[in-house]
C-alpha cells in the first residue's frame, strides 16, 4: 500500500511538471500576454521581460536560502493572459491539486514520515530542493469582468495566535514530539493553569484588492493573496493600479503580561506558549 501511494504521488508530480512545461510553452507564444506589471517586496515596479518574469514565478519551487518557517518566494504582479494561456493555467492548478491530494494520501505512520517520503519522491524527480507547498501553490485567476481598480498592500502582522486548553496544547506538542515543551506544560498544569495561548511569528504577506462591476452592474470587490501573479483576461486591465505602502504596526505581546508561564517552542523560531 505504501509503494502504491508513493507511485501515485510520483505520477502526479510528473503530470504537474508536464503541465508547468505546457504553461511555459504557451507563455512564449506571440500574443499570449497583454499588459503586465510585477513588483518587488517594497512595491517598486520590476523592469524585465514579462514572459520571463511570469515563467520564473510559476517555476520557483525551491526553498529560499536562509528562509524562515512560513516564508515563500513572492512574485507580486498582475498579468493579462490570452484564453489559451488561461486554459493552460487552469490545467496547471488542477495538476497542483491532484499532486497535493496524492501527497496527503501517502501511507505513513505520522506526518514526519510522510514528509520524508515526499522528499524522496521529489529527489527522484531531480527536485531535491523543491518544497511541496510551493509546488502546489495555486495561481489566482480573476475572470469574467473588466477590473476597475487594483490595489496591492503588504500586511505587516508580526504574530498570529490561538487559544487552546492545556489538554489541546499537550496533544499538539505530543504530535510534534516536543518532549521538553511537554514537560514544561505539564508542570504548568500541575500549578493550576488551564489556558494556553499559542503564539507564532508571521512573515509579511501581500494581498491585492480588485474592484469591478458584476453582471448586474453593481460594484463589487475580490481580494486575493498576492504572493503569486494574479491572472486576468485580456482587455480587463484596471483603470487605476497602485501599491499601497502600509504603516508599520507595533509588535504585540500576545498575553505575555498576564501569563504565569512562558514556554519557548524550540521547533519554531520566535514561537512560544503563554500559559495562564
C-alpha positions in Angstrom: 0.0 0.0 0.0 2.9 2.3 0.8 4.6 1.7 -2.5 1.3 2.2 -4.4 0.6 5.6 -2.7 4.2 6.8 -3.4 3.9 5.8 -7.0 0.7 7.7 -7.3 2.3 10.8 -5.9 5.3 10.4 -8.2 2.9 10.1 -11.2 1.1 13.2 -10.0 4.3 15.1 -9.7 5.3 14.1 -13.2 2.0 15.4 -14.5 2.5 18.6 -12.6 5.9 19.2 -14.2 4.4 18.4 -17.6 1.6 20.9 -17.0 4.1 23.6 -15.9 6.1 23.0 -19.1 3.0 23.4 -21.2 2.4 26.8 -19.5 5.9 27.8 -20.3 5.4 27.0 -24.0 2.1 28.9 -24.0 3.6 31.9 -22.3 6.3 32.2 -25.0 3.8 32.2 -27.9 3.3 35.6 -29.5 0.2 37.3 -28.2 -0.1 35.2 -25.1 0.4 38.2 -22.7 -1.2 41.5 -22.7 -0.4 44.3 -20.2 1.7 43.1 -17.2 3.3 44.5 -14.1 5.5 42.9 -11.5 6.5 44.4 -8.1 9.3 43.8 -5.7 8.5 43.3 -2.0 8.8 47.1 -1.4 6.2 47.9 -4.1 8.6 49.1 -6.8 7.8 48.0 -10.4 10.3 45.5 -11.7 11.9 46.1 -15.2 12.2 43.0 -17.3 10.6 40.7 -19.9 7.1 39.9 -18.7 7.2 36.3 -20.2 10.5 35.6 -18.3 9.1 37.1 -15.1 5.9 35.0 -15.3 7.8 31.8 -16.1 10.1 32.4 -13.1 7.1 32.9 -10.8 5.4 29.7 -11.9 8.7 27.7 -11.7 10.0 28.9 -8.4 9.5 25.8 -6.3 12.9 25.6 -4.5 13.3 26.6 -0.8 14.8 30.0 -0.4 18.3 30.2 1.1 18.1 31.3 4.7 14.3 31.3 4.7 12.4 31.2 8.0 9.5 28.9 8.5 6.4 30.2 6.7 8.4 32.3 4.2 8.0 31.6 0.5 9.3 33.4 -2.6 7.0 36.2 -3.5 6.2 37.1 -7.2 3.8 40.0 -6.9 2.1 41.1 -10.1 -0.9 41.4 -12.4 -0.9 39.8 -15.8 -3.3 39.9 -18.8 -3.4 36.4 -20.4 -4.8 35.0 -23.6 -7.7 32.5 -23.4 -5.3 29.7 -24.4 -2.9 30.6 -21.6 -5.7 30.8 -19.1 -6.8 27.3 -20.0 -3.2 26.1 -19.5 -3.0 27.8 -16.1 -6.3 26.2 -15.1 -4.9 22.8 -16.0 -1.8 23.7 -14.0 -3.9 24.4 -11.0 -5.7 21.1 -11.4 -2.4 19.3 -11.6 -1.3 21.1 -8.4 -4.5 20.0 -6.6 -4.0 16.4 -7.7 -0.4 16.3 -6.5 -1.4 17.9 -3.2 -4.2 15.2 -2.7 -1.8 12.4 -3.7 0.7 13.6 -1.0 -2.0 13.6 1.7 -2.8 10.0 0.7 0.7 8.7 1.1 0.6 5.8 3.6 2.7 6.8 6.6 2.6 6.3 10.4 2.8 10.0 11.0 3.3 13.4 9.3 7.1 13.3 9.9 7.4 10.0 8.0 5.1 11.4 5.2 7.4 14.4 4.8 10.4 12.1 4.4 8.6 10.0 1.8 7.5 13.1 -0.2 11.1 14.4 -0.1 12.1 11.1 -1.6 9.6 11.5 -4.4 10.9 15.0 -5.2 14.5 13.9 -5.1 13.9 11.0 -7.6 12.4 13.6 -9.9 15.6 15.7 -9.7 13.9 18.3 -7.4 15.7 17.7 -4.1 15.4 21.4 -3.1 11.8 21.8 -4.1 9.2 22.5 -1.3 5.8 20.7 -1.7 3.9 23.8 -0.5 5.5 25.8 -3.3 4.8 23.1 -5.9 1.1 23.2 -5.3 0.7 26.9 -4.6 -2.4 27.9 -6.5 -2.3 30.5 -9.3 -5.2 33.0 -8.8 -7.3 33.8 -11.9 -9.9 36.5 -12.0 -12.2 36.0 -14.9 -15.4 37.3 -16.3 -15.3 41.1 -15.7 -13.0 44.0 -16.5 -11.1 45.3 -13.5 -11.8 48.9 -12.4 -9.1 49.3 -9.8 -6.3 47.1 -8.4 -4.7 47.9 -5.1 -1.8 45.8 -3.7 -1.0 46.0 0.1 1.7 44.3 2.2 0.3 43.3 5.5 2.6 43.8 8.5 1.3 41.4 11.1 4.1 40.4 13.5 2.4 37.4 15.2 -0.6 35.1 14.9 -2.1 33.4 18.0 -4.7 30.9 19.0 -6.1 30.0 22.4 -6.1 26.3 23.4 -6.9 24.3 26.5 -3.9 22.8 28.3 -5.1 19.4 27.1 -5.3 20.5 23.5 -1.8 22.1 23.7 -0.4 18.8 25.1 -2.0 16.9 22.3 -0.4 19.2 19.7 3.0 19.1 21.3 2.8 15.3 21.5 2.1 15.1 17.8 5.2 17.2 17.2 7.3 15.1 19.6 8.2 18.2 21.5 9.3 16.5 24.7 11.0 19.4 26.5 8.0 21.7 25.9 5.6 18.9 27.1 7.3 18.7 30.4 7.0 22.4 31.0 3.3 22.5 30.0 2.7 19.5 32.3 4.3 21.5 35.2 2.1 24.5 34.4 -1.0 22.3 34.5 0.0 20.9 37.9 0.4 24.5 39.0 -3.3 25.1 38.2 -3.0 26.6 34.7 -5.9 25.9 32.3 -5.4 28.1 29.2 -2.6 28.2 26.6 -2.0 31.0 24.0 -0.1 29.5 21.1 1.9 32.4 19.5 3.9 32.2 16.3 5.7 34.8 14.2 4.1 35.6 10.8 6.0 36.6 7.7 4.8 39.7 5.9 2.3 38.9 3.1 0.9 40.8 0.2 -2.8 40.9 -0.9 -4.5 42.6 -3.9 -8.0 44.0 -3.9 -9.7 44.2 -7.3 -12.8 46.3 -7.8 -15.2 45.5 -10.7 -18.9 45.6 -11.8 -20.8 42.4 -11.6 -23.3 41.1 -14.2 -26.0 43.3 -12.6 -23.8 46.4 -12.8 -23.2 46.5 -9.1 -19.7 47.5 -7.8 -18.0 44.5 -6.2 -14.6 43.6 -4.8 -12.4 40.5 -4.9 -9.4 40.0 -2.6 -6.5 37.6 -3.3 -3.3 36.6 -1.6 -0.7 38.0 -4.0 2.5 36.1 -3.4 2.0 34.9 -7.0 0.9 36.9 -10.0 -2.8 37.3 -10.4 -4.1 36.5 -13.9 -6.8 38.4 -15.6 -8.3 38.3 -19.1 -7.0 40.4 -22.0 -8.7 43.8 -22.2 -9.6 43.6 -18.5 -6.7 45.9 -17.3 -7.7 48.2 -14.4 -8.2 52.0 -15.0 -6.2 52.6 -11.7 -3.5 50.4 -10.2 -1.3 51.2 -7.2 0.8 49.5 -4.5 -0.2 50.9 -1.1 2.5 51.3 1.5 1.3 50.2 4.9 2.1 51.9 8.2 4.5 49.8 10.4 2.4 48.3 13.2 3.7 47.9 16.7 4.6 44.4 17.7 2.1 42.8 20.1 2.8 41.0 23.3 0.0 38.4 22.9 -0.6 37.8 26.6 2.9 37.9 27.9 2.0 40.2 30.8 -0.9 38.1 32.2 0.7 34.7 31.5 2.1 32.8 34.5 4.4 30.7 32.4 6.1 31.2 29.0 7.4 28.2 27.1 9.6 28.8 24.0 8.9 26.4 21.2 12.2 25.0 20.0 10.8 23.7 16.7 9.6 27.1 15.6 12.0 30.1 15.9 10.3 33.0 17.7 7.2 31.0 18.7 6.1 30.5 22.3 3.3 29.4 24.6 1.8 31.9 27.1 0.2 29.8 29.8 -2.3 31.0 32.4 
